[in-house]
Amino acid sequence: MASGDFLDLQTNLAVLAGRATAAALDEDLPLCKQCINEALLEVFRPVDGRAAEWAQNRPVLYFEAPVTISIGLTLGSKVVTGYAFPSSKVGSVVQVGTNYYTYAGSSAGVYYLVETVLDATGTYSASLYHNAQPLPANTAEVLGSPERLGFGPLSAMTDLETDIRYRSRLMGDFSPERGGGYYATMFARYGGSVYPAGDAIYYRVDSDPLLDGAAVLHRLVITPMPTTACAVALRTRIFPPLLVADADRPVLIGDLVLNVLLPIARAKWAATYKKYTGDNQQALAGEADRARKILTDVRRAQKRFSGVARVGWR
């Protein structure tokens, strides 16, 4: 046991409950571990929403150029055969002739599309684009504007519906009737059936599972679909890794494991553990609040600002 590792934190909570070791908690040990992990999550994701800058990551995603693949499709089915789709292309587009499908993922060795196949049953040559990629599992949210390396920042799209409208190129709410007034109608030049391909300039973040039972992961989707390989760098807020093994040790700014994480865990343990009989719960809650104030003080490293910097032409 090392100072500040998972076992040390468990032992501290056990001693608070009058036990000499964590193992002496017996059936209550899982609750002890849960309280510590809940406290760690709060350190990374405070309830006031003011997450620290150090609880972030800088992933770079590599999007491959489109490839030609041979696949088997069955009319009315969502199953696709003949090609082992990589997990990095979940959410990406598969073009079969004039039809476009979205790769949903795999389950038990079977590969699925999001949409029901409209093509006749058979084997097809298809284009697999790489316009979507799952973000790391610890991603909580994407910050700022992702940067396509060699190009610059990508512009945000709000959601899938915005993407559909972008593809459709809707032409206004009204059209003039020849020789008369206006009548209410809306029409689309392309109807959303054609997916633009070229250099990516927009992005959005999707979180909906495309396949029942699949792990919930955020995905970065870029538009137009890239026709050449590209890399996108982004900044994300993250969830902390779950403490599992006794030797696991949280990585915090300033190594504040015992000074910040432990007081918060003690307060959670005293409030949650029904066998705890100490009369110092209020004092423990006060220590936890002081620890949270420390987190607030160290959440941002740069304290001095000269004002708002605005990018633009003079």
C-alpha positions as a Markdown table, in Angstrom:
| # | Residue | x | y | z |
|---|---|---|---|---|
| 1 | Met | 0.0 | 0.0 | 0.0 |
| 2 | Ala | 1.4 | 3.4 | -1.0 |
| 3 | Ser | 0.3 | 6.8 | 0.2 |
| 4 | Gly | -2.7 | 8.0 | -1.8 |
| 5 | Asp | -3.4 | 4.8 | -3.8 |
| 6 | Phe | -6.8 | 3.1 | -3.9 |
| 7 | Leu | -6.1 | 0.8 | -1.0 |
| 8 | Asp | -4.8 | 3.7 | 1.1 |
| 9 | Leu | -8.0 | 5.6 | 0.5 |
| 10 | Gln | -10.1 | 2.6 | 1.4 |
| 11 | Thr | -8.1 | 2.1 | 4.6 |
| 12 | Asn | -8.7 | 5.8 | 5.6 |
| 13 | Leu | -12.4 | 5.3 | 5.2 |
| 14 | Ala | -12.3 | 2.0 | 7.1 |
| 15 | Val | -10.5 | 3.7 | 10.0 |
| 16 | Leu | -13.1 | 6.4 | 10.0 |
| 17 | Ala | -15.7 | 3.6 | 10.6 |
| 18 | Gly | -13.7 | 2.1 | 13.4 |
| 19 | Arg | -12.1 | -0.7 | 11.3 |
| 20 | Ala | -8.3 | -1.3 | 11.2 |
| 21 | Thr | -8.2 | -2.4 | 7.5 |
| 22 | Ala | -10.3 | -2.1 | 4.4 |
| 23 | Ala | -10.8 | -5.8 | 4.3 |
| 24 | Ala | -12.4 | -5.6 | 7.8 |
| 25 | Leu | -15.4 | -3.8 | 6.2 |
| 26 | Asp | -16.4 | -7.2 | 4.7 |
| 27 | Glu | -19.7 | -6.8 | 2.8 |
| 28 | Asp | -19.5 | -3.0 | 3.1 |
| 29 | Leu | -16.2 | -2.8 | 1.1 |
| 30 | Pro | -17.9 | -2.3 | -2.3 |
| 31 | Leu | -19.7 | 0.7 | -0.9 |
| 32 | Cys | -16.4 | 2.1 | 0.4 |
| 33 | Lys | -14.9 | 1.8 | -3.1 |
| 34 | Gln | -18.0 | 3.3 | -4.7 |
| 35 | Cys | -17.8 | 6.4 | -2.4 |
| 36 | Ile | -14.1 | 7.0 | -3.4 |
| 37 | Asn | -14.9 | 6.7 | -7.1 |
| 38 | Glu | -17.9 | 9.1 | -6.7 |
| 39 | Ala | -15.6 | 11.6 | -5.0 |
| 40 | Leu | -13.0 | 11.2 | -7.8 |
| 41 | Leu | -15.8 | 11.9 | -10.4 |
| 42 | Glu | -16.8 | 15.0 | -8.5 |
| 43 | Val | -13.2 | 16.2 | -8.6 |
| 44 | Phe | -13.1 | 15.9 | -12.4 |
| 45 | Arg | -16.7 | 17.0 | -12.9 |
| 46 | Pro | -17.8 | 19.3 | -10.1 |
| 47 | Val | -21.5 | 19.7 | -9.5 |
| 48 | Asp | -21.3 | 23.4 | -10.2 |
| 49 | Gly | -20.2 | 22.6 | -13.8 |
| 50 | Arg | -16.9 | 24.5 | -13.5 |
| 51 | Ala | -14.6 | 21.7 | -14.5 |
| 52 | Ala | -10.9 | 22.3 | -14.2 |
| 53 | Glu | -8.7 | 22.9 | -17.2 |
| 54 | Trp | -6.3 | 20.2 | -16.2 |
| 55 | Ala | -9.2 | 17.6 | -16.4 |
| 56 | Gln | -9.0 | 17.8 | -20.2 |
| 57 | Asn | -7.4 | 15.9 | -23.1 |
| 58 | Arg | -6.0 | 16.7 | -26.5 |
| 59 | Pro | -6.9 | 13.8 | -28.8 |
| 60 | Val | -6.0 | 13.9 | -32.5 |
| 61 | Leu | -8.3 | 11.8 | -34.8 |
| 62 | Tyr | -7.1 | 10.4 | -38.1 |
| 63 | Phe | -9.7 | 10.2 | -40.9 |
| 64 | Glu | -8.8 | 7.9 | -43.7 |
| 65 | Ala | -9.4 | 8.5 | -47.4 |
| 66 | Pro | -12.5 | 6.6 | -48.8 |
| 67 | Val | -12.0 | 3.0 | -49.9 |
| 68 | Thr | -13.8 | 0.8 | -52.4 |
| 69 | Ile | -15.2 | -2.3 | -50.7 |
| 70 | Ser | -17.3 | -5.3 | -51.8 |
| 71 | Ile | -20.3 | -6.0 | -49.6 |
| 72 | Gly | -23.4 | -8.2 | -49.6 |
| 73 | Leu | -26.8 | -6.6 | -49.0 |
| 74 | Thr | -30.3 | -8.0 | -48.5 |
| 75 | Leu | -33.3 | -6.0 | -49.4 |
| 76 | Gly | -35.2 | -4.9 | -46.3 |
| 77 | Ser | -32.4 | -6.0 | -43.9 |
| 78 | Lys | -29.8 | -4.0 | -42.0 |
| 79 | Val | -27.1 | -6.7 | -42.0 |
| 80 | Val | -24.1 | -6.1 | -44.3 |
| 81 | Thr | -21.7 | -8.9 | -45.1 |
| 82 | Gly | -18.5 | -9.5 | -47.0 |
| 83 | Tyr | -16.4 | -6.8 | -45.2 |
| 84 | Ala | -15.0 | -6.5 | -41.7 |
| 85 | Phe | -15.7 | -2.9 | -40.8 |
| 86 | Pro | -13.2 | -1.3 | -38.4 |
| 87 | Ser | -14.6 | 0.1 | -35.1 |
| 88 | Ser | -13.1 | 3.5 | -36.0 |
| 89 | Lys | -15.7 | 3.9 | -38.8 |
| 90 | Val | -18.9 | 3.6 | -36.7 |
| 91 | Gly | -21.2 | 6.3 | -37.9 |
| 92 | Ser | -19.5 | 6.7 | -41.3 |
| 93 | Val | -21.2 | 6.6 | -44.7 |
| 94 | Val | -21.4 | 3.7 | -47.1 |
| 95 | Gln | -22.4 | 4.7 | -50.7 |
| 96 | Val | -23.9 | 2.0 | -52.9 |
| 97 | Gly | -24.8 | 3.5 | -56.2 |
| 98 | Thr | -27.1 | 6.4 | -55.5 |
| 99 | Asn | -28.0 | 5.2 | -52.1 |
| 100 | Tyr | -26.2 | 6.2 | -48.9 |
| 101 | Tyr | -26.2 | 4.1 | -45.7 |
| 102 | Thr | -24.6 | 4.6 | -42.2 |
| 103 | Tyr | -22.4 | 2.0 | -40.6 |
| 104 | Ala | -23.9 | 1.2 | -37.2 |
| 105 | Gly | -21.4 | -1.2 | -35.7 |
| 106 | Ser | -21.1 | -4.9 | -35.0 |
| 107 | Ser | -22.5 | -7.3 | -32.5 |
| 108 | Ala | -21.4 | -11.0 | -32.1 |
| 109 | Gly | -19.5 | -10.8 | -35.4 |
| 110 | Val | -22.4 | -9.4 | -37.4 |
| 111 | Tyr | -22.1 | -6.0 | -39.0 |
| 112 | Tyr | -25.1 | -3.6 | -39.3 |
| 113 | Leu | -26.3 | -0.5 | -41.1 |
| 114 | Val | -28.5 | 2.1 | -39.5 |
| 115 | Glu | -30.9 | 2.2 | -42.4 |
| 116 | Thr | -32.8 | -0.6 | -44.0 |
| 117 | Val | -31.3 | -1.7 | -47.3 |
| 118 | Leu | -33.2 | -0.3 | -50.3 |
| 119 | Asp | -31.1 | -2.1 | -52.9 |
| 120 | Ala | -32.0 | -5.5 | -54.3 |
| 121 | Thr | -30.3 | -8.5 | -52.7 |
| 122 | Gly | -26.9 | -9.1 | -54.0 |
| 123 | Thr | -23.2 | -8.2 | -53.9 |
| 124 | Tyr | -22.1 | -4.6 | -54.5 |
| 125 | Ser | -19.1 | -2.5 | -55.0 |
| 126 | Ala | -19.4 | 0.3 | -52.4 |
| 127 | Ser | -17.5 | 3.4 | -51.3 |
| 128 | Leu | -16.8 | 3.5 | -47.6 |
| 129 | Tyr | -16.1 | 7.1 | -46.4 |
| 130 | His | -14.5 | 7.9 | -43.1 |
| 131 | Asn | -16.5 | 10.9 | -42.0 |
| 132 | Ala | -17.3 | 9.8 | -38.4 |
| 133 | Gln | -15.1 | 8.4 | -35.6 |
| 134 | Pro | -15.8 | 7.5 | -32.0 |
| 135 | Leu | -14.1 | 9.7 | -29.5 |
| 136 | Pro | -12.1 | 8.2 | -26.6 |
| 137 | Ala | -14.4 | 6.5 | -24.0 |
| 138 | Asn | -13.4 | 9.0 | -21.3 |
| 139 | Thr | -14.6 | 12.0 | -23.3 |
| 140 | Ala | -17.3 | 14.1 | -21.5 |
| 141 | Glu | -17.6 | 16.9 | -24.0 |
| 142 | Val | -15.8 | 18.7 | -26.9 |
| 143 | Leu | -14.5 | 22.2 | -26.2 |
| 144 | Gly | -13.9 | 25.1 | -28.6 |
| 145 | Ser | -13.5 | 24.4 | -32.3 |
| 146 | Pro | -11.7 | 21.2 | -33.5 |
| 147 | Glu | -8.9 | 22.0 | -35.9 |
| 148 | Arg | -8.4 | 20.2 | -39.2 |
| 149 | Leu | -4.6 | 20.1 | -39.4 |
| 150 | Gly | -3.3 | 22.1 | -42.3 |
| 151 | Phe | -6.6 | 23.9 | -42.7 |
| 152 | Gly | -7.8 | 25.5 | -39.5 |
| 153 | Pro | -10.9 | 25.4 | -37.2 |
| 154 | Leu | -14.0 | 23.6 | -38.3 |
| 155 | Ser | -17.3 | 25.3 | -38.0 |
| 156 | Ala | -19.9 | 23.8 | -35.7 |
| 157 | Met | -23.1 | 22.2 | -36.9 |
| 158 | Thr | -25.8 | 22.0 | -34.2 |
| 159 | Asp | -27.1 | 18.4 | -34.8 |
| 160 | Leu | -28.0 | 15.8 | -37.4 |
| 161 | Glu | -31.0 | 17.8 | -38.6 |
| 162 | Thr | -28.7 | 20.8 | -39.4 |
| 163 | Asp | -26.6 | 18.4 | -41.4 |
| 164 | Ile | -29.6 | 17.2 | -43.3 |
| 165 | Arg | -30.7 | 20.8 | -44.1 |
| 166 | Tyr | -27.2 | 21.5 | -45.3 |
| 167 | Arg | -27.3 | 18.5 | -47.7 |
| 168 | Ser | -30.8 | 19.4 | -48.9 |
| 169 | Arg | -30.1 | 23.1 | -49.7 |
| 170 | Leu | -33.6 | 24.2 | -48.9 |
| 171 | Met | -34.7 | 27.1 | -51.1 |
| 172 | Gly | -36.8 | 29.3 | -48.8 |
| 173 | Asp | -40.2 | 29.1 | -47.4 |
| 174 | Phe | -42.2 | 30.6 | -50.3 |
| 175 | Ser | -42.0 | 30.5 | -54.1 |
| 176 | Pro | -43.8 | 33.0 | -56.4 |
| 177 | Glu | -46.6 | 31.7 | -58.5 |
| 178 | Arg | -46.3 | 32.8 | -62.1 |
| 179 | Gly | -48.6 | 35.8 | -62.7 |
| 180 | Gly | -49.9 | 35.7 | -59.2 |
| 181 | Gly | -48.9 | 36.1 | -55.5 |
| 182 | Tyr | -47.0 | 33.8 | -53.3 |
| 183 | Tyr | -48.1 | 30.4 | -52.1 |
| 184 | Ala | -46.7 | 28.6 | -49.1 |
| 185 | Thr | -44.3 | 25.8 | -50.1 |
| 186 | Met | -40.8 | 24.6 | -49.5 |
| 187 | Phe | -38.6 | 22.7 | -51.9 |
| 188 | Ala | -35.1 | 21.3 | -51.9 |
| 189 | Arg | -32.7 | 21.4 | -54.7 |
| 190 | Tyr | -31.2 | 18.0 | -53.8 |
| 191 | Gly | -33.6 | 16.7 | -51.2 |
| 192 | Gly | -30.9 | 15.6 | -48.8 |
| 193 | Ser | -30.2 | 12.4 | -50.9 |
| 194 | Val | -26.7 | 13.5 | -51.9 |
| 195 | Tyr | -23.9 | 13.6 | -49.4 |
| 196 | Pro | -21.2 | 16.2 | -50.2 |
| 197 | Ala | -17.7 | 15.0 | -50.4 |
| 198 | Gly | -14.5 | 17.1 | -50.4 |
| 199 | Asp | -12.6 | 19.0 | -47.8 |
| 200 | Ala | -14.2 | 18.9 | -44.4 |
| 201 | Ile | -15.3 | 22.4 | -43.1 |
| 202 | Tyr | -18.0 | 21.5 | -40.5 |
| 203 | Tyr | -18.3 | 19.2 | -37.5 |
| 204 | Arg | -20.8 | 18.0 | -35.1 |
| 205 | Val | -20.7 | 15.6 | -32.1 |
| 206 | Asp | -23.2 | 12.7 | -32.0 |
| 207 | Ser | -23.9 | 10.6 | -28.9 |
| 208 | Asp | -26.8 | 8.4 | -29.9 |
| 209 | Pro | -26.1 | 4.7 | -30.0 |
| 210 | Leu | -26.5 | 3.5 | -33.5 |
| 211 | Leu | -26.9 | -0.1 | -32.5 |
| 212 | Asp | -29.0 | -1.6 | -29.7 |
| 213 | Gly | -26.8 | -2.6 | -26.8 |
| 214 | Ala | -23.7 | -0.9 | -28.1 |
| 215 | Ala | -21.5 | 1.2 | -25.7 |
| 216 | Val | -22.5 | 4.9 | -25.6 |
| 217 | Leu | -19.6 | 6.9 | -27.1 |
| 218 | His | -19.5 | 10.4 | -28.5 |
| 219 | Arg | -18.6 | 10.5 | -32.2 |
| 220 | Leu | -17.0 | 13.4 | -34.1 |
| 221 | Val | -18.7 | 13.7 | -37.5 |
| 222 | Ile | -17.1 | 16.0 | -40.2 |
| 223 | Thr | -18.8 | 17.4 | -43.3 |
| 224 | Pro | -18.2 | 17.3 | -46.3 |
| 225 | Met | -17.0 | 13.7 | -46.2 |
| 226 | Pro | -13.3 | 13.8 | -46.7 |
| 227 | Thr | -12.0 | 12.6 | -50.1 |
| 228 | Thr | -8.4 | 12.5 | -48.8 |
| 229 | Ala | -6.9 | 11.5 | -45.5 |
| 230 | Cys | -6.9 | 14.2 | -42.8 |
| 231 | Ala | -6.3 | 14.7 | -39.1 |
| 232 | Val | -8.5 | 16.6 | -36.7 |
| 233 | Ala | -7.1 | 17.9 | -33.3 |
| 234 | Leu | -9.6 | 18.7 | -30.6 |
| 235 | Arg | -9.7 | 19.6 | -26.9 |
| 236 | Thr | -12.1 | 17.6 | -24.6 |
| 237 | Arg | -13.2 | 17.5 | -21.0 |
| 238 | Ile | -12.8 | 14.0 | -19.6 |
| 239 | Phe | -14.1 | 11.6 | -17.0 |
| 240 | Pro | -11.5 | 10.1 | -14.6 |
| 241 | Pro | -10.4 | 6.5 | -15.0 |
| 242 | Leu | -12.3 | 4.2 | -12.6 |
| 243 | Leu | -10.2 | 3.1 | -9.6 |
| 244 | Val | -10.3 | -0.7 | -9.6 |
| 245 | Ala | -7.0 | -2.3 | -8.4 |
| 246 | Asp | -5.6 | -1.5 | -4.9 |
| 247 | Ala | -2.5 | -0.1 | -6.5 |
| 248 | Asp | -4.4 | 2.4 | -8.7 |
| 249 | Arg | -3.6 | 6.0 | -7.9 |
| 250 | Pro | -5.6 | 9.0 | -9.0 |
| 251 | Val | -3.6 | 11.6 | -11.0 |
| 252 | Leu | -4.6 | 15.1 | -9.8 |
| 253 | Ile | -3.2 | 18.5 | -10.3 |
| 254 | Gly | -0.6 | 19.2 | -7.5 |
| 255 | Asp | -1.0 | 15.6 | -6.4 |
| 256 | Leu | -4.0 | 16.7 | -4.2 |
| 257 | Val | -5.2 | 13.1 | -3.5 |
| 258 | Leu | -5.0 | 13.3 | 0.3 |
| 259 | Asn | -5.7 | 17.1 | 0.5 |
| 260 | Val | -8.7 | 17.2 | -1.7 |
| 261 | Leu | -10.0 | 13.9 | -2.9 |
| 262 | Leu | -9.9 | 12.2 | 0.6 |
| 263 | Pro | -11.9 | 14.9 | 2.4 |
| 264 | Ile | -14.6 | 14.7 | -0.2 |
| 265 | Ala | -14.6 | 10.9 | 0.0 |
| 266 | Arg | -14.8 | 11.0 | 3.8 |
| 267 | Ala | -17.9 | 13.2 | 3.7 |
| 268 | Lys | -19.6 | 10.9 | 1.1 |
| 269 | Trp | -18.7 | 7.8 | 3.2 |
| 270 | Ala | -20.0 | 9.3 | 6.4 |
| 271 | Ala | -23.3 | 10.4 | 4.8 |
| 272 | Thr | -23.8 | 7.1 | 2.8 |
| 273 | Tyr | -22.5 | 4.4 | 5.2 |
| 274 | Lys | -25.5 | 3.7 | 7.4 |
| 275 | Lys | -23.4 | 2.0 | 10.1 |
| 276 | Tyr | -21.4 | 5.1 | 10.6 |
| 277 | Thr | -22.1 | 6.4 | 14.1 |
| 278 | Gly | -19.8 | 9.3 | 14.4 |
| 279 | Asp | -21.2 | 12.7 | 15.4 |
| 280 | Asn | -18.8 | 14.6 | 13.2 |
| 281 | Gln | -20.6 | 14.5 | 9.9 |
| 282 | Gln | -21.1 | 18.3 | 9.9 |
| 283 | Ala | -17.3 | 18.7 | 10.4 |
| 284 | Leu | -16.5 | 16.3 | 7.6 |
| 285 | Ala | -18.9 | 18.1 | 5.3 |
| 286 | Gly | -17.1 | 21.3 | 6.1 |
| 287 | Glu | -13.8 | 19.8 | 5.3 |
| 288 | Ala | -15.2 | 18.6 | 2.0 |
| 289 | Asp | -16.5 | 22.1 | 1.2 |
| 290 | Arg | -13.0 | 23.5 | 1.9 |
| 291 | Ala | -11.5 | 20.9 | -0.5 |
| 292 | Arg | -14.0 | 21.9 | -3.2 |
| 293 | Lys | -12.9 | 25.6 | -2.8 |
| 294 | Ile | -9.3 | 24.5 | -3.4 |
| 295 | Leu | -10.5 | 22.8 | -6.6 |
| 296 | Thr | -12.1 | 26.0 | -7.7 |
| 297 | Asp | -8.9 | 28.0 | -7.0 |
| 298 | Val | -6.8 | 25.7 | -9.1 |
| 299 | Arg | -9.2 | 25.0 | -11.9 |
| 300 | Arg | -7.6 | 27.6 | -14.2 |
| 301 | Ala | -3.8 | 28.1 | -14.4 |
| 302 | Gln | -3.8 | 31.5 | -16.2 |
| 303 | Lys | -5.2 | 34.1 | -13.8 |
| 304 | Arg | -4.3 | 37.3 | -15.6 |
| 305 | Phe | -6.2 | 38.4 | -18.7 |
| 306 | Ser | -5.9 | 41.5 | -20.8 |
| 307 | Gly | -9.4 | 41.4 | -22.0 |
| 308 | Val | -11.2 | 39.6 | -24.8 |
| 309 | Ala | -9.1 | 38.9 | -27.9 |
| 310 | Arg | -11.2 | 39.0 | -31.1 |
| 311 | Val | -10.1 | 37.6 | -34.4 |
| 312 | Gly | -11.0 | 39.7 | -37.4 |
| 313 | Trp | -9.9 | 42.0 | -40.2 |
| 314 | Arg | -8.9 | 45.6 | -39.6 |
